[in-house]
Structures are given as structure tokens and as C-alpha cells.
Amino acid sequence: MDYAALLQKQKQLTLDAQGRKGKKATNKHGRAFLEMLFANKTKPSPEGCWVRTCFISYAYPASTTPLAQLRPILISDLRLETHHHGKVLFLRTIGHPTRILAVQNAVEDQSGGVDRLAVYNTHPTTPIEQILPKHALFALREPFYKATVDGGYTIRVDHPSNLIRLQAGDERVPAAFSPRLVELDKEAEGLKADGNAAYGRKEYCAARFEAALADANAAIFPLELGTEALDEATAKLNGKAYYRAGRAAYALRDFARAAEYFRKVERCSASGDADAEREGKRAACRLEEQKTGHYDFAAMSKAVSATRNNRLDHADFSIRVKDGDSGSRGRGLFAVKALKKGDLVLCEKAFELVFASENAKEVYTMVNLNTNRASMGAHATLLFDLVQKLSHNPEQARVYFDLHDGGYTPKIPPQLVDGVTVIDTFRVEAISEYNRFGCPNVRSSDGASMKPRAGLGKNDDDDGEGEDSQLENSVGVWVVASHINHACDGNAVRAFIGDMMIIRAVHDIGAEEEILMPYCNPKNDGPATRTSMKKTWGFECDCRICEADAGTTKAQLVRRRALSKEAVRFLENNKLSMQHLANAASIRKAEKLLSDIEVTYDKTAFANNRPRLALTTLGHWLCQAYNFASSQRKVIECAIRLLRDLGYGISVANKKVTIDYSCGRPDIKAIDAAMYTAHSHYSLGERKQGLYYEEFAEGLWVMLYAEKQGFRERYGSS
Ligand SMILES: C[S@@+](CC[C@H](N)C(=O)[O-])C[C@H]1O[C@@H](n2cnc3c(N)ncnc32)[C@H](O)[C@@H]1O
């Protein structure tokens, strides 16, 4: 898909529309046409995959003015391309709703004026009949009116919180609508509305309980204000209520409170309660994880698979880190105490996550006019999920809106207006762009363990750089990890098992030292990586690799790029396998190319094992080539050189191997290099050295993939 063309076209259409700003709509469709358009209930989409394009239009703030302070306006008074500040539009839906990207319906106002209403950023799984049902009444705060590409007009809602559903009997409903009011079903809608109204009046306790009892999905049960109120209310209730409160607290990840409620259930019953006992134990496990960071990662890894919902039931472990000031980087995350290489730094469940596998039926292309970015995949669904989650949970909204937003203004905080949580969807997306991480559908080790490397087991032509493309598939937000700043040579690295992000130290980290991790895999071309970081994240990396690269002359860079292109061609034409071994000429060519690229690295700037990434793919090829040729000493020589180019300084004295991890990048190539070395030592009868390298490789594997799963599949047994 040509994203640039799509973006350009949309910008032009928006610009053209601006020419009509402030004018009244002409040649509008009449009631009969709109009634016909929305006459029928929408049939479910036929089977197949639908690609939808979601445009994030130019940002404008969500309305925070209460209805009581807004003056009514009629459809006939609306001006094109205009945000009608200080105004409210009372509307009644005429037809049956339909969804293309927005949920749409025909609407009328109290004077009989008609138009089309389009509500964006609602969740695709929310039934449209729930969003804009036929004959429902709404108040739309500060409406925005637009011409559409099909030559018509629409009242466009980008912030769903601007649209307030009004219930029968609400005194704010204009009198002209009264004769045609449709009685609501008090059973479902009425109970929810009573809860919302109580919430609006700040009767939190009542609101919580009405919501909790009416809604089995306890995740939307708000505990954000004074949990004593909850205690007070539950005290009047029986064990069943305590049990529900325990489940609700668990869903809100307040495991201590959940455990307390489950204990109360047991106290209410003389003979004990098996369900409460089981749930109490579960809450106790979560508390243990929170306190100690002891997780059964092997079991977690077994629990996820391509066919399951990989959202895991585990607590966060975050007591080893704290927020702090990182100077020009803004806020950062810092180690509370000294950590050893391989230690768990943070283990966090996703705040919100969309697995690519869940998007099989609808694929969204998202085009953002504010940031000039376009992407395809789960990003749009993540936005809809976030808007839904934040709208239902003000406490979670406060956490989310505290994340870095790239300087987005205005910073409208989540707040309750007319009983609805105001959520600025443009700011939600701005924050998502700076804070979301790509992740695999199942676990990080899959790409590596399923494709064993040539010469170390089965055949493989993966160059070890495939992780990024796999990471693009699923996308999520982890709010604690979001405070971590970037460094290409970071001291921490992340892995995923299902929706859990597991961050480990790649070398020893001092107390109070900032935790840094690479946001993306640095590519072999350092300056190119830096330019793309600047474009995507808005900063220039000043890590040790980037600092060394900055000292490289233009001539050296031009030469390195030309040689790297030659290396790519060489690798494409010289794929290795048992059937295609390298001949002496190709090995000579690779050695020559490698030493030519090495010359482009300034010796002083890249001293002390600073990674020289442009050497690593060719270095890896040479390890494989010598391994196939059973030239064990050459394998060891090449693998140690490759490890050095990945930042690991290896020194061997009296058969004792010492490894300097301080600049090391735990890359799959480094693990392969260590295992090539181990296997070669074994073949040469040097078991002790072999074991040392194997232990080093296994340690790197756990850093990179969270636990040992997949290591033996790739490398076989020692
Ligand atoms: C996910 S946030 C990280 C936390 C952020 N610093 C904060 O204040 O909340 C990403 C943003 O942090 C800043 N940042 C991250 N790494 C940086 C670095 N190495 N140098 C300068 N700014 C950095 C950039 O503004 C980037 O867009």
C-alpha cells in the first residue's frame, strides 16, 4: 500500500474542505433520503478479511464543558469545518445504525432538521445498536460539522465522550422530543443509568455497587476513590458479596485487597468456602510474585500458544525500579538497588495489548494527519481498546495520561463531566505513538528456537535479524516499562511471554543507575538508525555506539555503506547448508570484505569493545562456513571476533576465559557465536572451555528470551 499517497490524498481533501470553513451546507440530503439510507438493520460482514482505513484527522480537544453551561444549537445553524464551542446539539436517531469505520445513523433535532451523525473511535466489538440505536436521544457537546468525500455532510464525533446519551424523562431533553420518546427497558439500561447518575453525583459507593452487581465483568468496577467506601458497603453484605468484591479487586490487580476479601468470605461461613479458598490461594500467588519476582517462567512459556488467548494471570514485579529525573531525556526509570547481569529488572503485564492473531477478520490501515505517520496492523485496534478502557476506568486513565505525550497540547486530564469520563482520543493516540511496544504473538524465543542455526543442529538461513519484523505484528502498552529511555547499548533488554514483558539486566547495574534499553534493534548502519529514531521518537541517541559513530568521517561512512551493500549481495549469493558449503574462494572474499569494513571503524572511537555492528552478519557467516568445514580453531577465532564486534570482550589466559559484558549486546548472533565456540572446544576435547562458553550462551539466551525454552531445540544437548 502506498501510505505516502494515501496520506497526501487525505491531506488535500482536508485542505479543500477548509475552503468552505464557516459556510452553511448547501444541497443537503433530505429526510426521505437519510431515512432510506438507514432504513435497514446492518447484516454482519461476509466472511473474509476486511481492510479498513482509519484516518486520524487534525486534532481538536475533547469537550469538558458541562451540558448546563452550553447553549442549544440547531442542525440548520451548523457551519462547515467548524467546532461549535459553547454549544450543544440535541439529537434523536432516526434509523438503524451502520458501521463502516465510524458508527453512523441519521439524526433529527427538535425542530425537525436532519443530518448524518458519525461516531469514530468506538470499539469494533461494541454492538452498534448499543452506540446509536434507533430512536435514542443524545446531547452532543460542542459539535463538529464537516463535508464528506461523497459530497454529503456529517456531524462528526471523534471523542465519543462528547456524545451523551439521554434517558427518557431526563429534564434536559427538549420538550419538542417528548411526544415521541421511546420507553427504555429499565432492567438493563435503567440500572446502568442509575449507577452512572449516582457516580455523577459522586455517590461512588452506590455507583460501584450498582455497577458491580449489574455487571459480571468486574474489570470495569471502579475502585479509584477511597476503598474504605467499599469496605463499608461490603460489611453490610454477606459472604457472596465479599466473594464478588474479592473477584473485582483481583481483576483490578489489587491482590492484597482481594486476598483480604476472600479471607472475609471464609469467616462468614462456618464450614469454609472452597471457591474463596481457591481464589485466596491465587491472590496469595500474585502477592508472592509482586514481592519476590519469583515466577515460574517455564510454566508461563508452556501456558502460551498460537491458538490460545495469551493474556496471562500474573502480577507485576516492579519493586527494583523507581521513576526519576533523567535530565534531557525527561523522566526515566532507575534501579533501586544494584543488580547483577541476568537479574530480573521488571516483569509487567500489558496495560493494553492487541495480538495480531486477534485481528484476523479486520485489518486497519491507520493514517494520522497530525504526525504524518501511516501503519497497518493492530495499532488502530489498540487505539479503540484504549479509548474503551480509559472511558470505563478513570483511575487507569490517570495512569495512562501521565505517560510521555511528545508535548501534545492541550493536556486535557480525564475528568467526569455529565456522568461521563472525558477522554481526548487524539491525546490517547499521541501517547500510544510514543509508548507502545511491538511484541510477538506468543513468546520472544519462538523465532529463534523454531529455526535452528546451520551447523548447530538443523539448517537455517535466518540472519538473526528477523525479530523486529515479528515484533511488528502485535502491539501493546506497558506503563512502567514506558518510563524507560532508549540507548542502543542499553543495560537492559526485554522479552515477552504472552502479554508479560520481562526485562533483565544485560550487565551489572549500579544502585540508582538509570535503566536503558534499545527501543528497536539497532541496525548495522548506525547513523541511519539515529535518523529514524529522531523521526519516530523525537530525540538523538547519545549512547556509546552513537557517540563513537559520530566520530566517524563522512568518507568512512560512505565506504562502510558501500561495503555493507556488497556484503548483503555476497550473503544472498552464498547461502550455506550441508549441500552448499563455502569454497576457499568465497571464504577468502568474506575475510577480505570483513577486514575492509573493519578499517572504516575508527580504532580509538571504537576501543574498549564498542560494538561494530556492520561486521556482525558477515562475521556470523564466517563462523558457519568454518564450522561446516570443521576448521575448529578458525571457528573459535571467528566466533571470538564476532563476540567482540557485538561488544563482548573475551580474554583467555591459561585456558581460563574472562568475559567483559559492559558493552555487550545480547543478540542471537552472540549466543550462536558462544555455542559455535563451545561446540568447537568440545570437538577439540577441551570440555572445560566448552562448558564455559555454553554457560555464557545459556545466560544470554535467558536475558534475551526470559527463560530457557527453545535453547536445546536450537543447539541440541551438549
Ligand atoms: C517511552 S518515553 C520514555 C519516558 C520519557 N522520558 C518520559 O519522560 O516519560 C519515550 C520518550 O522519551 C524520550 N527519550 C527516550 N530515550 C531518550 C534518549 N536516549 N535521549 C533523549 N530522549 C529520550 C523521548 O522524548 C522519547 O520520545
The ligand as a Gaussian input file, in Angstrom:
#p B3LYP/6-31G(d) Opt

LIG

0 1
 C        8.595000       5.956000      26.175000
 S        9.058000       7.581000      26.542000
 C       10.270000       7.346000      27.783000
 C        9.965000       8.105000      29.054000
 C       10.042000       9.598000      28.922000
 N       11.413000      10.063000      29.001000
 C        9.206000      10.330000      29.968000
 O        9.588000      11.425000      30.349000
 O        8.140000       9.829000      30.338000
 C        9.941000       7.984000      25.090000
 C       10.423000       9.400000      25.049000
 O       11.468000       9.603000      25.992000
 C       12.479000      10.465000      25.459000
 N       13.730000       9.685000      25.306000
 C       13.874000       8.346000      25.356000
 N       15.162000       7.996000      25.225000
 C       15.863000       9.133000      25.055000
 C       17.238000       9.415000      24.850000
 N       18.155000       8.461000      24.784000
 N       17.600000      10.708000      24.727000
 C       16.692000      11.713000      24.779000
 N       15.359000      11.497000      24.970000
 C       14.951000      10.225000      25.111000
 C       11.960000      10.895000      24.094000
 O       11.257000      12.091000      24.270000
 C       11.022000       9.772000      23.712000
 O       10.055000      10.158000      22.775000

